[in-house]
Amino acid sequence: MAYKVDHEYDYLFKIVLIGDSGVGKSNILSRFTRNEFCLESKSTIGVEFATRTLQNHCHSAVYILFGDIWPISRYNSSV
């Protein structure tokens, strides 16, 4: 899947959050990208993507693409 970015950046980081179900991966993603936190969030089904652009100390633009993936162990147990 391709992602189009409307602005220029100097560095691109792609980060995938992996861990057990119900540990807060989606809330970490939401807090960092949208400054939101929900105690009553539901489990992710599939993949959730979010982005954030930051400026580093050298004033370079850093574009970060996060992926929150549905746990593989849950997929394997449902097959």
Secondary structure as UniProt FT lines:
FT   STRAND          11..17
FT   TURN            21..22
FT   HELIX           25..34
FT   TURN            39..40
FT   STRAND          47..55
FT   TURN            57..58
FT   STRAND          61..69
FT   HELIX           72..78
//
